[in-house]
Amino acid sequence: MRLTFWTGLWVLLLDQASKYYVVHWLGLGNPGRGKIEVFPPYLEFQMAWNRGVNFGLFSGFDMRWVLIGLAVVISAAVLWWLRKNGGSKWVYMSAGFLIGGAIGNVVDRIFYGAVADFLNMSCCGFNNPYSFNIADVAIFIGAVGLAFLGEDHKSSPKKKSA
């Protein structure tokens, strides 16, 4: 569990530091600033305040506290599952990525009322209209890691003999 804690803490700190830098130091949180080209045409900082879930779904509703509660419940469920089932160091790290990312977005919802998304990647003639953040990447990495590493695939169920 210690590895989960430290992984989650570093993800949370990196996520919040990146958001602070982009929103306050670069000023992308200010109306009218819009975007900054970082590595054109592949990467730019394009500010988006996400009040909903992925890709801004349900952003027309005030779901702030529901989404905060959901993130806390999911994080607690992952910790409960981890304590019950254990796993390899990669499972513990995956849980840390997922929980650190979820808590990073919870912090945004509490302080800003929305999640600060700013990373935008496009390539090869595809212009991506959506932005994301480091917490979103960590949640994705953690969920994929838990999905693929969370069960011991080496052991098969034992058959009961009659």
Buried (B, 14 or more C-beta within 10 A) or exposed (E): EEBBBBBBBBBBEBBBEBBEEBBEEBEBBEEEEEBBEEEEEEBBBBBBBBBBBEEBEEBEEEBBEEBBEBBBEBBEEBBEBBEEEEBEEBBBBBBBBBBBBBBBBBBBBEEBEBBBBBBBBBEEEEEEEBBBBBBBBBBBBBBEBBEEBBEEEEEEEEEEEE
